[in-house]
Amino acid sequence: MSKRINVGETLMAQHLTELGLRFSQQQQVIHTRRWAWDFLLEDYRILIEVDGYFAGRHKGWGGDNEKQNAAVMQGWRPLRFSTNDVKRGKAKEFLKQWLSK
């Protein structure tokens, strides 16, 4: 599944690498659906979406909820960060705090 990578996703990949976390990108975890997650941290069963900014955002909002709910029901822990959270280092700090326990 091809999707244009945004600045937030590029920086998130860098931050995950700096934290020493194994990850893969644009992964489909619910095989009956075509949804891809920006990042998958299989060691922690965490899925990460970096929400960028685009026109018509509210159009896909319900689909995002369905995607997240399906992941939860299959035992995944989905996390969502805005591009600004990634740029400001808030997402990296959150992951560092919670995954170091």
C-alpha positions as CSV (number, residue, x, y, z in Angstrom):
1,M,0.0,0.0,0.0
2,S,1.6,3.2,-1.1
3,K,1.1,6.5,0.7
4,R,3.0,9.7,0.7
5,I,5.2,9.9,3.9
6,N,4.8,13.1,5.8
7,V,7.4,15.1,7.8
8,G,5.9,13.7,11.1
9,E,6.3,10.1,10.0
10,T,9.9,10.7,8.8
11,L,10.8,12.3,12.2
12,M,8.9,9.6,14.1
13,A,11.0,6.9,12.4
14,Q,14.1,8.8,13.4
15,H,12.9,9.1,17.0
16,L,12.0,5.4,17.2
17,T,15.5,4.5,16.0
18,E,17.0,6.8,18.5
19,L,15.0,5.1,21.3
20,G,16.4,1.7,20.1
21,L,12.9,0.4,19.2
22,R,12.3,-2.1,16.5
23,F,9.5,-1.1,14.1
24,S,8.1,-1.5,10.7
25,Q,6.2,1.0,8.6
26,Q,2.9,1.0,6.7
27,Q,1.8,-2.4,8.1
28,Q,-1.5,-4.1,7.7
29,V,-2.4,-5.9,10.9
30,I,-6.1,-6.7,10.3
31,H,-5.8,-8.9,7.3
32,T,-9.5,-8.7,6.4
33,R,-9.2,-4.9,5.9
34,R,-6.8,-2.8,3.8
35,W,-5.9,-0.4,6.7
36,A,-2.2,0.2,7.1
37,W,-0.7,1.7,10.3
38,D,2.1,4.2,10.0
39,F,4.3,2.3,12.5
40,L,4.1,-1.2,14.1
41,L,6.1,-2.0,17.2
42,E,5.5,-5.7,17.4
43,D,7.6,-6.3,20.6
44,Y,5.0,-4.1,22.4
45,R,1.9,-4.8,20.2
46,I,1.7,-1.1,19.6
47,L,0.4,0.6,16.5
48,I,1.2,4.3,15.8
49,E,-0.6,6.7,13.6
50,V,0.9,10.2,13.0
51,D,-1.9,12.4,12.1
52,G,-0.9,14.9,9.4
53,Y,-2.8,17.9,8.2
54,F,-5.0,17.7,5.1
55,A,-8.1,19.1,3.7
56,G,-11.3,17.2,4.3
57,R,-10.0,15.7,7.6
58,H,-13.4,15.0,9.0
59,K,-14.4,12.9,6.0
60,G,-12.2,10.0,7.1
61,W,-12.7,10.4,10.9
62,G,-15.3,7.6,11.3
63,G,-13.1,5.3,9.3
64,D,-10.2,6.1,11.6
65,N,-12.4,5.1,14.6
66,E,-13.3,1.8,13.0
67,K,-9.7,1.1,12.3
68,Q,-8.6,1.9,15.8
69,N,-11.5,-0.1,17.4
70,A,-10.8,-3.2,15.3
71,A,-7.1,-3.0,16.3
72,V,-8.0,-2.8,20.0
73,M,-10.3,-5.8,19.7
74,Q,-7.5,-7.8,18.2
75,G,-5.2,-7.1,21.2
76,W,-3.2,-4.1,19.7
77,R,-2.5,-0.9,21.5
78,P,-3.0,1.9,19.0
79,L,-1.4,5.3,19.7
80,R,-2.1,8.5,17.8
81,F,0.2,11.6,17.7
82,S,-0.2,14.8,15.7
83,T,2.6,15.9,13.5
84,N,3.2,18.8,15.9
85,D,3.6,16.3,18.8
86,V,6.3,14.5,16.9
87,K,8.0,17.8,15.8
88,R,8.1,19.1,19.4
89,G,9.4,15.8,20.8
90,K,6.3,15.1,22.8
91,A,5.6,11.7,21.1
92,K,9.2,10.6,21.6
93,E,9.1,11.6,25.3
94,F,5.8,9.8,25.8
95,L,7.2,6.6,24.3
96,K,10.4,6.9,26.2
97,Q,8.5,7.3,29.5
98,W,6.0,4.5,29.0
99,L,8.3,1.9,27.3
100,S,11.1,2.2,29.8
101,K,8.9,0.8,32.6
